[in-house]
Amino acid sequence: MSTPFEDAQTGLEKIKSATLRALAKAADGMTNAEIADALGLRTSFSGSHKNYLTYTVLHILMDEGKLTTTVKGRHRYYHLKKS
């Protein structure tokens, strides 16, 4: 039987993988909200921390060197990092 930590790490890896697959299909990149929608993880919370789960995952992927960002107007777009 796995531990809660192991279960959480397995879940995180699946969300990271799904995020990368979604971004691979988006030539112009995606915003955090668009990624949250694509993965079915959009929150209904109306405060300033909306969609925090996907935001955190995106920044983990950035720390791992897998993503870059661009800013267009008020929106930040996430892109797969080109090799």
C-alpha positions in Angstrom: 0.0 0.0 0.0 1.3 3.4 -0.9 1.8 6.3 1.5 -0.2 9.6 1.1 3.1 11.3 0.0 3.6 8.7 -2.8 0.0 9.1 -3.9 0.4 12.9 -4.0 3.6 12.6 -6.0 1.9 10.2 -8.5 -0.9 12.7 -8.9 1.5 15.6 -9.4 3.3 13.7 -12.1 0.0 13.0 -13.9 -1.0 16.7 -13.7 2.4 17.8 -15.0 2.2 15.3 -17.9 -1.3 16.5 -18.8 -0.2 20.1 -18.6 2.7 19.4 -21.0 0.4 17.6 -23.4 -2.1 20.5 -23.4 0.7 23.0 -24.1 2.1 20.8 -26.9 -1.2 21.4 -28.8 -1.2 25.2 -28.3 1.1 26.9 -30.8 0.5 30.3 -29.2 0.8 29.1 -25.6 -1.9 29.1 -23.0 -2.8 31.1 -19.9 -3.2 29.6 -16.5 -7.0 29.9 -16.8 -6.9 28.1 -20.2 -4.8 25.3 -18.8 -7.1 25.0 -15.7 -10.1 24.7 -18.1 -8.4 22.2 -20.4 -7.6 20.0 -17.4 -10.9 20.4 -15.7 -9.2 22.0 -12.7 -10.7 25.5 -12.8 -11.8 26.7 -9.4 -15.0 28.6 -8.7 -13.2 30.6 -5.9 -13.6 34.2 -6.7 -10.6 35.5 -4.7 -7.1 36.4 -5.9 -5.8 32.8 -5.7 -8.0 31.3 -8.4 -6.6 28.3 -10.2 -3.7 28.1 -7.8 -3.2 24.4 -8.4 -2.4 24.8 -12.1 -0.4 28.0 -11.3 1.8 26.0 -8.9 2.3 23.2 -11.4 3.2 25.6 -14.1 5.9 27.1 -11.9 7.2 23.7 -11.0 7.6 23.0 -14.7 9.3 26.3 -15.2 11.7 25.5 -12.4 12.4 22.2 -14.1 13.3 24.1 -17.3 10.4 22.8 -19.3 8.4 26.0 -19.9 8.9 29.6 -20.9 6.5 32.5 -20.7 5.5 35.6 -22.7 3.3 38.5 -21.7 0.6 39.9 -24.0 -1.3 42.7 -22.4 -2.4 41.6 -19.0 -2.0 37.9 -19.7 0.9 35.6 -19.2 1.2 32.8 -21.7 3.0 29.5 -21.0 4.9 27.7 -23.7 6.9 24.5 -24.0 10.6 25.4 -23.9 12.2 24.7 -27.3 15.1 22.3 -27.2 
